[in-house]
Amino acid sequence: MTKIKSLALILLVALAFPACQAIQMMQNLLKCDFRLAQVGKVQALGIDMTGKRSFTDFNLLDAGKVIQALTGNQFLLNFVANVEVRNPNTQAAGMNRMDWILMVDNKEVLNGTLNQALNVPANNGTAVMPLNLSIDLKKIFANQGRDETLGLAFDLAGKGNDSNRIMLRVKPYMNIAGAEIPYPGYLNIKKEF
């Protein structure tokens, strides 16, 4: 009978240890610093927007694509938002996935889920989560002119990391004993730690 009790205790400890470890990683994540480290690879209509500051910066072929998109129903802007996480804890931090909301000019324009685990090393270790985003400028700036519609693309391409027009809100999740436990609320991601 004592062997059965001992085996049951060992089994209980073996099952509880990963759950405790996951809880600790989530608690550590809550103490981490987040920032929008970089906005890059800005493209619209397959056109690299790097160096574009105004409509006159497009060559004739690209200008034609832009004019056609401005008169059409859709104008997609694609970019990568790199979220950097810094862990000041003495133990690793982590999460299993995260929900995110992209805000442009303080208005929600896109949301989704990043189904990717993240582990952040201890002692000011960092990790980067790249989010590949695609937004329709025609929907965001409906009933506005060419300059307003292209303005965000020019802003991200010209300023990149200095743009104040976009913000990310994230909600991390941790898998604890088979259940996904969300962070209570959303974290606002700014450009600085």
C-alpha positions as CSV (number, residue, x, y, z in Angstrom):
1,M,0.0,0.0,0.0
2,T,2.8,2.4,0.8
3,K,4.3,1.7,-2.7
4,I,1.0,2.8,-4.3
5,K,1.0,6.0,-2.2
6,S,4.6,6.7,-3.0
7,L,3.9,6.1,-6.7
8,A,0.8,8.3,-6.6
9,L,2.8,11.1,-4.9
10,I,5.6,10.9,-7.5
11,L,3.0,11.0,-10.3
12,L,1.3,14.0,-8.7
13,V,4.6,15.8,-8.4
14,A,5.5,14.9,-11.9
15,L,2.2,16.3,-13.2
16,A,2.3,19.4,-11.0
17,F,5.8,20.5,-11.8
18,P,5.1,21.5,-15.5
19,A,2.0,23.5,-14.4
20,C,4.0,25.3,-11.7
21,Q,6.8,26.1,-14.2
22,A,4.2,27.4,-16.7
23,I,2.6,29.6,-14.1
24,Q,6.0,31.0,-13.1
25,M,6.8,31.7,-16.8
26,M,3.5,33.6,-17.2
27,Q,4.1,35.6,-14.0
28,N,7.6,36.5,-15.2
29,L,6.1,37.6,-18.6
30,L,3.8,40.0,-16.8
31,K,6.9,41.8,-15.4
32,C,8.5,42.0,-18.8
33,D,8.9,45.1,-20.9
34,F,7.4,45.2,-24.4
35,R,8.1,47.6,-27.2
36,L,7.4,48.0,-30.9
37,A,11.1,47.7,-31.9
38,Q,10.8,48.1,-35.6
39,V,8.4,48.6,-38.5
40,G,9.9,47.4,-41.7
41,K,9.3,45.8,-45.1
42,V,6.6,48.3,-45.9
43,Q,5.0,47.5,-49.3
44,A,1.9,48.7,-51.0
45,L,0.7,46.9,-54.2
46,G,4.0,45.0,-54.3
47,I,5.9,48.3,-54.4
48,D,8.7,48.8,-51.9
49,M,7.8,52.0,-50.0
50,T,11.3,52.6,-48.7
51,G,12.3,56.2,-49.4
52,K,8.9,57.2,-50.6
53,R,7.8,60.4,-49.0
54,S,5.2,61.7,-51.5
55,F,3.3,60.7,-54.6
56,T,6.0,62.2,-56.9
57,D,8.5,59.6,-55.6
58,F,6.8,56.8,-57.7
59,N,8.1,55.9,-61.1
60,L,5.5,56.0,-64.0
61,L,4.6,52.3,-63.7
62,D,4.2,52.4,-59.9
63,A,2.3,55.7,-60.1
64,G,-0.2,54.0,-62.4
65,K,-0.7,51.1,-60.0
66,V,-1.2,53.6,-57.1
67,I,-3.8,55.6,-59.1
68,Q,-5.6,52.4,-60.1
69,A,-5.7,51.3,-56.4
70,L,-6.9,54.7,-55.2
71,T,-9.9,54.5,-57.6
72,G,-10.6,50.9,-56.8
73,N,-12.0,49.1,-53.8
74,Q,-8.8,48.0,-52.1
75,F,-5.4,49.4,-51.4
76,L,-3.3,46.9,-49.3
77,L,-0.4,48.0,-47.2
78,N,1.9,45.2,-46.0
79,F,4.5,45.5,-43.3
80,V,6.2,43.7,-40.5
81,A,5.8,44.9,-36.9
82,N,8.6,43.5,-34.7
83,V,7.6,43.3,-31.0
84,E,10.6,43.0,-28.7
85,V,10.2,41.6,-25.2
86,R,12.8,42.2,-22.5
87,N,12.8,40.0,-19.4
88,P,14.3,41.7,-16.3
89,N,13.5,38.6,-14.1
90,T,16.1,36.1,-12.9
91,Q,14.1,33.3,-14.5
92,A,12.8,32.8,-18.0
93,A,9.5,34.2,-19.1
94,G,7.2,32.9,-21.8
95,M,3.8,32.4,-23.4
96,N,2.1,29.9,-25.8
97,R,0.3,32.4,-28.0
98,M,-1.0,35.9,-28.1
99,D,-4.0,37.8,-29.4
100,W,-3.1,41.2,-30.9
101,I,-4.9,44.4,-32.0
102,L,-3.4,46.9,-34.5
103,M,-4.4,50.5,-33.8
104,V,-3.9,53.2,-36.4
105,D,-4.5,56.8,-35.2
106,N,-6.1,55.3,-32.0
107,K,-8.6,53.3,-34.1
108,E,-8.7,49.5,-34.2
109,V,-8.1,48.4,-37.8
110,L,-7.0,44.8,-37.5
111,N,-6.8,42.0,-35.0
112,G,-5.5,38.4,-35.0
113,T,-3.7,35.7,-33.2
114,L,0.0,34.8,-33.2
115,N,0.0,31.0,-32.6
116,Q,3.7,30.9,-31.7
117,A,5.3,30.1,-28.4
118,L,7.7,32.7,-27.1
119,N,10.5,32.1,-24.5
120,V,12.4,35.1,-23.2
121,P,15.7,34.4,-21.5
122,A,16.3,35.7,-17.9
123,N,18.5,38.6,-16.8
124,N,17.5,41.2,-19.4
125,G,17.3,38.7,-22.2
126,T,15.2,39.7,-25.2
127,A,13.1,37.9,-27.8
128,V,11.4,39.3,-30.9
129,M,8.0,38.4,-32.2
130,P,7.5,39.4,-35.9
131,L,4.0,40.2,-36.9
132,N,3.3,40.2,-40.7
133,L,0.4,42.6,-41.1
134,S,-1.7,43.6,-44.1
135,I,-4.2,46.4,-43.9
136,D,-6.6,47.9,-46.4
137,L,-5.9,51.6,-46.6
138,K,-9.2,52.2,-48.5
139,K,-11.2,50.8,-45.5
140,I,-9.3,52.8,-42.9
141,F,-9.4,56.1,-44.8
142,A,-12.8,55.6,-46.5
143,N,-14.1,58.9,-48.0
144,Q,-10.8,60.6,-47.7
145,G,-8.4,61.9,-50.3
146,R,-5.3,60.5,-51.9
147,D,-2.9,62.2,-49.4
148,E,-4.7,60.8,-46.4
149,T,-4.9,57.3,-47.9
150,L,-1.2,57.3,-48.8
151,G,-0.2,59.2,-45.7
152,L,0.2,56.1,-43.5
153,A,2.2,54.3,-46.1
154,F,4.5,57.3,-46.5
155,D,4.7,57.7,-42.7
156,L,5.7,54.1,-42.0
157,A,8.2,54.0,-45.0
158,G,9.7,57.4,-44.1
159,K,9.8,57.3,-40.4
160,G,9.6,53.5,-39.7
161,N,10.5,53.3,-36.0
162,D,9.6,56.9,-35.3
163,S,6.0,56.6,-36.5
164,N,3.5,57.4,-33.7
165,R,0.5,56.5,-35.8
166,I,0.4,52.8,-35.0
167,M,0.2,50.9,-31.7
168,L,-0.2,47.3,-30.9
169,R,-2.2,45.8,-28.0
170,V,-1.4,42.2,-27.0
171,K,-3.0,39.6,-24.8
172,P,-0.6,36.7,-24.0
173,Y,-1.8,33.2,-23.2
174,M,-0.1,30.4,-21.3
175,N,-1.1,26.7,-21.4
176,I,-1.3,25.5,-17.8
177,A,-2.3,21.9,-17.2
178,G,-4.0,21.7,-20.6
179,A,-6.0,25.0,-20.2
180,E,-5.2,28.2,-21.9
181,I,-5.0,31.0,-19.3
182,P,-5.1,34.6,-20.7
183,Y,-3.4,37.6,-19.4
184,P,-6.1,39.7,-17.7
185,G,-6.6,42.5,-20.2
186,Y,-4.3,43.8,-23.0
187,L,-0.8,45.2,-22.9
188,N,-0.2,48.4,-24.9
189,I,3.0,48.2,-26.9
190,K,4.9,51.4,-27.3
191,K,8.2,52.2,-29.0
192,E,10.3,52.4,-25.9
193,F,10.7,50.1,-22.9
